[in-house]
Each structure stands twice: as C-alpha cells, then as structure tokens.
Amino acid sequence: MDDVTIREARDNDAAGIASVLQALVAADKRSKPSDADFALSYYINGPHQILCSVAVGADAEILGFQSLKHATEGNPYEVKVGWGIIGTHINPKAARRGIGKALFKVTQAAARAHGVPAIDATIGARNAEGLAYYEAMGFREYRRLDGAISKVFQVG
Ligand SMILES: CC(C)(COP(=O)(O)OP(=O)(O)OC[C@H]1O[C@@H](n2cnc3c(N)ncnc32)[C@H](O)[C@@H]1OP(=O)(O)O)[C@@H](O)C(=O)NCCC(=O)NCCS
C-alpha cells in the first residue's frame, strides 16, 4: 500500500476506471458496462455523486476506485432516501492489498462531512469477497433482495 495514493477522481481518470471495470469483466466478476463514457457519466460525474475516489499506483495506473452517491427518490436499489450508496471496484491484480480498506477511510469521512447517516452496500449473494470486504469494513446485513444482500454501515 505504500506505493498507492488515494485521491478524488478527475475527468481524465475515465479510461483508468474503465480499465479496472474491464479487468473485472475479464475475471468474470462483472457484467455491467465498463467503458470510459460509462465511467465518466456514472461514477466521476454521476448524478447524486458525493465522492468518487481512485487508488493510483506508483506508475500512475488506476488500481481501483470507490463511489459514494446520495440515495434519492426512485434509486434503483430502493435504498432509504438520504442514505449513501457505495460501490467498490479493485483490479483483481491489486486485490487483498488493503486498497479497498484505504478507500473506505476516505469515503467514510466524506459521508460524515455530508451528513449521510448510513451507507448501503448491495452485493450479489454469491459474491463472497464483496460480502467479506463490506463485513470487514463494519457493514451489517439488513435486508435480502432477489439474488442480493444489502448491508448497512452506520456512519455515527
Ligand atoms: C471486494 C473488493 C472490493 C475488496 O477490495 P480489496 O482492496 O481487495 O480489499 P482489502 O485488501 O482492503 O481487504 C480488506 C478486508 O476485506 C476482507 N476481504 C477482502 N477481500 C477478501 C476476500 N477475497 N476473501 C475474504 N475476505 C476478504 C478482509 O477482511 C480484508 O482484510 P485482510 O486482508 O486484512 O484479511 C475487491 O475484491 C473487488 O473489487 N472485487 C470485485 C468487485 C466487487 O465485488 N465489489 C464489491 C461488491 S459491489
């Protein structure tokens, strides 16, 4: 982790974020969009975005990112309005090095600064690593959806 920097995403990170998403698709860990336009419009400049942070390696490669959005009326996961909605994506080649943990430190601070009382993470029920990661960050299960488990983090 010593060689990894966490900072807020910029528009010109779109290709780097897309490459993380594409690595996850190649590893069979993602099936949703993974192109640079999607990265820019959904994460970097996404509607209701509170913060999108990137983890940058020594050679300036983006190794992962984390997104925190406001849950607004009609949000796709039906998360309580006012809560945050989190998403985390780490390139598999950089997994289990503490990058997810470092990103969450920054996200948690942003949630607090924005007065977000709680953060929802909705994870595929068979995504063992995603479930274990959020549990390790202090999230706890509060509901089950079709094929997914939602965990909540109380910002306090
Ligand atoms: C899940 C994910 C975000 C974890 O990120 P990461 O940078 O590898 O996580 P960290 O190295 O910071 O791990 C922090 C803790 O989470 C838990 N954890 C992370 N990956 C784990 C795994 N594969 N198996 C079990 N526990 C895991 C551990 O408790 C770990 O602490 P430890 O390494 O000291 O035991 C990453 O693997 C990923 O992007 N997966 C694909 C996308 C995804 O599933 N996103 C989340 C659901 S939307």
PDBQT file of the ligand as one rigid body, heavy atoms in Angstrom, charges set to zero:
ROOT
HETATM    1  C1  LIG A 201     -14.298  -6.869  -2.701  1.00  0.00    +0.000 C 
HETATM    2  C2  LIG A 201     -13.164  -5.902  -3.042  1.00  0.00    +0.000 C 
HETATM    3  C3  LIG A 201     -13.742  -4.506  -3.193  1.00  0.00    +0.000 C 
HETATM    4  C4  LIG A 201     -12.150  -5.917  -1.886  1.00  0.00    +0.000 C 
HETATM    5  O1  LIG A 201     -11.138  -4.940  -2.134  1.00  0.00    +0.000 OA
HETATM    6  P1  LIG A 201      -9.620  -5.175  -1.634  1.00  0.00    +0.000 P 
HETATM    7  O2  LIG A 201      -8.829  -3.979  -1.950  1.00  0.00    +0.000 OA
HETATM    8  O3  LIG A 201      -9.137  -6.466  -2.158  1.00  0.00    +0.000 OA
HETATM    9  O4  LIG A 201      -9.864  -5.283  -0.065  1.00  0.00    +0.000 OA
HETATM   10  P2  LIG A 201      -8.772  -5.083   1.097  1.00  0.00    +0.000 P 
HETATM   11  O5  LIG A 201      -7.467  -5.676   0.665  1.00  0.00    +0.000 OA
HETATM   12  O6  LIG A 201      -8.780  -3.673   1.544  1.00  0.00    +0.000 OA
HETATM   13  O7  LIG A 201      -9.395  -6.013   2.236  1.00  0.00    +0.000 OA
HETATM   14  C5  LIG A 201      -9.935  -5.525   3.452  1.00  0.00    +0.000 C 
HETATM   15  C6  LIG A 201     -10.559  -6.688   4.200  1.00  0.00    +0.000 C 
HETATM   16  O8  LIG A 201     -11.714  -7.165   3.487  1.00  0.00    +0.000 OA
HETATM   17  C7  LIG A 201     -11.795  -8.599   3.611  1.00  0.00    +0.000 C 
HETATM   18  N1  LIG A 201     -11.598  -9.209   2.285  1.00  0.00    +0.000 N 
HETATM   19  C8  LIG A 201     -11.240  -8.577   1.132  1.00  0.00    +0.000 A 
HETATM   20  N2  LIG A 201     -11.169  -9.463   0.118  1.00  0.00    +0.000 NA
HETATM   21  C9  LIG A 201     -11.477 -10.679   0.642  1.00  0.00    +0.000 A 
HETATM   22  C10 LIG A 201     -11.562 -11.979   0.087  1.00  0.00    +0.000 A 
HETATM   23  N3  LIG A 201     -11.312 -12.219  -1.223  1.00  0.00    +0.000 N 
HETATM   24  N4  LIG A 201     -11.905 -13.001   0.893  1.00  0.00    +0.000 NA
HETATM   25  C11 LIG A 201     -12.157 -12.791   2.203  1.00  0.00    +0.000 A 
HETATM   26  N5  LIG A 201     -12.085 -11.560   2.801  1.00  0.00    +0.000 NA
HETATM   27  C12 LIG A 201     -11.749 -10.520   2.015  1.00  0.00    +0.000 A 
HETATM   28  C13 LIG A 201     -10.666  -8.993   4.547  1.00  0.00    +0.000 C 
HETATM   29  O9  LIG A 201     -11.161  -8.954   5.881  1.00  0.00    +0.000 OA
HETATM   30  C14 LIG A 201      -9.655  -7.900   4.303  1.00  0.00    +0.000 C 
HETATM   31  O10 LIG A 201      -8.742  -7.721   5.372  1.00  0.00    +0.000 OA
HETATM   32  P3  LIG A 201      -7.421  -8.674   5.445  1.00  0.00    +0.000 P 
HETATM   33  O11 LIG A 201      -6.816  -8.722   4.076  1.00  0.00    +0.000 OA
HETATM   34  O12 LIG A 201      -6.564  -7.970   6.463  1.00  0.00    +0.000 OA
HETATM   35  O13 LIG A 201      -7.910 -10.023   5.884  1.00  0.00    +0.000 OA
HETATM   36  C15 LIG A 201     -12.413  -6.318  -4.351  1.00  0.00    +0.000 C 
HETATM   37  O14 LIG A 201     -12.011  -7.667  -4.240  1.00  0.00    +0.000 OA
HETATM   38  C16 LIG A 201     -13.261  -6.155  -5.596  1.00  0.00    +0.000 C 
HETATM   39  O15 LIG A 201     -13.268  -5.099  -6.196  1.00  0.00    +0.000 OA
HETATM   40  N6  LIG A 201     -13.989  -7.216  -6.001  1.00  0.00    +0.000 N 
HETATM   41  C17 LIG A 201     -14.766  -7.193  -7.239  1.00  0.00    +0.000 C 
HETATM   42  C18 LIG A 201     -15.889  -6.179  -7.241  1.00  0.00    +0.000 C 
HETATM   43  C19 LIG A 201     -16.798  -6.364  -6.042  1.00  0.00    +0.000 C 
HETATM   44  O16 LIG A 201     -17.174  -7.463  -5.700  1.00  0.00    +0.000 OA
HETATM   45  N7  LIG A 201     -17.139  -5.221  -5.388  1.00  0.00    +0.000 N 
HETATM   46  C20 LIG A 201     -17.913  -5.235  -4.154  1.00  0.00    +0.000 C 
HETATM   47  C21 LIG A 201     -19.346  -5.532  -4.325  1.00  0.00    +0.000 C 
HETATM   48  S1  LIG A 201     -20.172  -4.403  -5.372  1.00  0.00    +0.000 SA
ENDROOT
TORSDOF 0
